[in-house]
């Protein structure tokens, strides 16, 4: 099992910045990729950014050049640095981990609200 706990959400003005954190615990060595998803009211959950164990990152087109995903392996923590935030970034952000312990499993955090508004 893998447990994920997000933090760092909040209210920010357009153009501002936030950093989300996701602390992972459990069978950490089984994780081969982690990422951030978001879900706005009335919309489907969408991928924001993902990071493989090899360090390869990919981003949704809507956040490229504004968001940066990173991972501190010593702290078992995934980050999402969000700059130049826009109202359309408002959503609940979820941390995601894909792990293999015999079979492939996907784990989710509880989510953290990000609201971009003046």
Number of C-alpha atoms within 10 A of each C-alpha: 13 19 17 22 17 23 19 14 18 14 15 18 14 17 14 14 17 18 16 21 22 26 18 23 15 11 13 15 11 17 21 14 18 26 26 26 19 22 19 16 9 6 9 9 15 14 17 23 23 23 20 16 12 8 11 9 16 16 19 13 9 11 17 12 11 13 20 19 21 18 20 10 11 6 10 13 18 24 21 23 14 20 17 15 22 18 15 12 20 20 21 18 27 26 29 25 25 17 21 14 11 7 6 10 14 14 15 19 20 14 22 21 19 22 20 20 16 9
